[in-house]
Amino acid sequence: MTKQLLHLVFGGELENLEDVNFKDLSGLDLVGVYPNYAEAETVWRAKAQATVDNARMRYFIVHLHRLLDPDGDGKF
């Protein structure tokens, strides 16, 4: 069985372009969780492209597998 390397894609409007502080946390777009980086990147690119007219809108990929297993030893 292949190890899942979970990735979260989410985004929202930033307060300003210098920091990663979201204007409205309740308005975050939680796009989804994906089993590998390639799938997450495909979705991230689509969401980023769809919001290109809003300079403050940003989407991110979070490596959930690194948060779940920070040592990378497969033990939780």
Wavefront OBJ file of the C-alpha trace (Angstrom):
o trace
v 0.000 0.000 0.000
v 1.340 3.424 -0.978
v 1.722 5.916 1.847
v -0.726 8.822 1.607
v 0.961 12.197 1.516
v -2.035 14.371 2.347
v -2.162 17.992 1.173
v -4.729 20.680 2.008
v -5.605 23.421 -0.482
v -7.212 26.560 0.927
v -7.319 30.270 0.288
v -8.774 33.592 1.176
v -8.451 37.323 0.834
v -5.471 38.869 2.607
v -5.617 42.098 4.612
v -2.592 43.397 2.700
v 0.043 42.097 0.295
v 2.940 42.133 2.768
v 1.618 39.573 5.274
v -0.356 36.355 5.391
v -3.185 37.685 7.535
v -6.612 36.857 6.208
v -9.257 39.565 6.020
v -12.061 37.225 7.172
v -11.260 33.794 8.647
v -14.891 32.737 8.393
v -14.687 33.339 4.654
v -11.746 31.026 3.982
v -12.190 28.756 0.985
v -11.323 25.249 2.203
v -10.967 23.637 -1.199
v -10.104 20.116 -0.095
v -7.597 17.471 0.959
v -5.688 15.572 -1.720
v -3.651 12.341 -1.581
v -0.516 13.758 -3.204
v 1.151 17.026 -4.156
v 0.455 16.696 -7.888
v -3.327 16.595 -7.392
v -3.190 19.430 -4.859
v -1.105 21.553 -7.210
v -3.558 21.055 -10.079
v -6.442 22.289 -7.933
v -4.339 25.107 -6.454
v -3.427 26.368 -9.938
v -7.067 26.355 -11.036
v -8.225 28.276 -7.947
v -5.352 30.779 -8.208
v -6.058 31.373 -11.894
v -9.782 31.842 -11.243
v -9.043 34.636 -8.747
v -6.186 36.325 -10.627
v -8.136 39.610 -10.869
v -8.111 40.009 -7.061
v -4.516 40.769 -6.019
v -5.293 40.056 -2.357
v -6.746 36.606 -2.956
v -4.228 33.848 -2.255
v -4.375 30.070 -2.271
v -1.962 27.792 -0.438
v -0.965 24.140 -0.289
v -0.336 22.780 3.212
v 1.651 19.555 3.530
v -0.585 17.834 6.088
v 1.558 14.697 6.055
v 4.436 16.746 7.486
v 2.225 17.996 10.318
v 0.947 14.488 11.075
v 4.427 12.933 10.996
v 7.015 15.733 11.506
v 9.916 13.289 11.961
v 9.027 11.396 8.794
v 9.474 8.079 10.571
v 5.913 6.836 9.977
v 5.097 6.931 13.709
v 2.399 9.207 15.042
l 1 2 3 4 5 6 7 8 9 10 11 12 13 14 15 16 17 18 19 20 21 22 23 24 25 26 27 28 29 30 31 32 33 34 35 36 37 38 39 40 41 42 43 44 45 46 47 48 49 50 51 52 53 54 55 56 57 58 59 60 61 62 63 64 65 66 67 68 69 70 71 72 73 74 75 76
